[in-house]
Amino acid sequence: MKKRIGIAVLGLGWMGQAHSRAALRISSLFPDAEFKPELVVCADVEQSRRDRAVNDFGFARAVAGFEEAVSAKDVDAVWVTAPNMLHVPMIAAAAAAGKAIFSEKPIGGTPAQTVEAYNIAKKHSTPTGVGYNYLWSPLVIHARELIKSGAIGRVTHYRGRFLSMYGSDELGLLTWRFKFAQAGYGVTSDILSHSVSLAHFLVGGISEVTGMKNNTITHRPLPSGAASHYGRGKATDPKGEVENEDFASMLCNFENGATGTFETSRSMVGPESQNAFEVYGTEGSLSWNLEKLNELQFYKREEGVNTGYKTIFGGDRFPFHGAFAPGMANAIGFEDLVAIEDLNFMNALATGSTYTPGFKEAVDVVSVQQALINSWTSRKWEPVVDLTI
C-alpha cells in the first residue's frame, strides 16, 4: 500500500503554486511512486490566495497563519515557499512539530540563517530537501555521468552564470526580493545559489573565492497589495530604495584543482533566464543553458575535419524525461523539474532514505556565498569555510 503524505504549503506565490501543481501531477506521471500525496492545507496571509488554494488547487483548507498549518495532525511534510526571511521561523515550527521539510532555496536570506535552519533540522532529526531544482534536469544528470565516466578527461575549468532580466525594468516593483529585511542578500542568494549548487553537483567543492558586486537600479516603484515578482509600476509612482545587490561575479578555485568563474545578474538586458554552465576538461567539454533546457552541448577531442560541438537532445532515454514526453527531442519544461524533485523527496520520505540536496548542501552553497561576501570587504581571496563547524 502506498504511503499517504499529507502536504502543507506555506505561501502560494509562484513556487508555492509550482509545488502544489507537482503534487497534483505526480500520481499520474509516476504511477510506480511509493507514496500518495494529498494537499491538506495552504497558509498564506492573502485571502485571495487562500481562496485559490481551495478552489483552484484542491487543498482541503487554507489558513492565514503558518503555525496552524505546520501543527496539523494530518500534515506529514511542509513546503516552505514564502519570502526568504520567513524561512527560519517556519522551519523551526515545522521541525518542532515533527514534520519533514522541503524549503525553497536559499533557506533564509543570509548564510547565518541557512546555518540556523540546518542546526534546527539536525536537532530534531528532520528529513530535509532544498529547491535546487535544476540539478534534476535529465540532461544535467547526464552531464554529471559523462564527467564521472571520464568522457571529457580531467576537469580543468568551470564557468557558471545565471543572468536574468527579472529586475532589468526600472519600473519593476520594489517587491520583497529587493528588500534586505525580507530577502536578505540579492542575486547571490536568489540565483547565484543555483549556479554554485550546479558546480558542486558536477565538479565538487570550492576552496577559495574572490569577487565583486554592483547595483544598477537603485530605486523602484512601491507595490500595493500582493504584488507579483514580475509586477510593474508607473514612472509617477512613489519609489523606494533597492537594498541588495543586482550583480555579482566571482573567481574561484575548486578542491580538485580546477579553476572557475561565476557571473550573476537580475538587471542585464538580453539574457532572459540564462542559467548556464560550461565544463572544460583535458579531452572535451560540456555546455548547458536553461534557455535551451532540452539540449546539452558535448565536445570530444578527436582527429579529422568534422570536429565541433555535438548537440544531445533530451528524450525518454534519459532519467525521468519519459514520464512527461515519449520519444526523442520532445521537450520538457521548468515545472517538470519541480515535479521530479518533489517525486524524489517524497519517495525518500516513503522509503526512509536520505534525500539530497538537503539542508547540509544548502550550507555548502552559502559557505561559498559567505566567502564571496567577505571578499567584497577585504578585496582579497577568501577561503571557503564550512559554516557548520
Order of alpha helices (4+ residues) and beta strands (2+ residues): beta-alpha-beta-alpha-beta-alpha-beta-alpha-beta-alpha-beta-alpha-beta-alpha-alpha-alpha-beta-beta-beta-beta-beta-beta-beta-beta-beta-alpha-alpha-beta
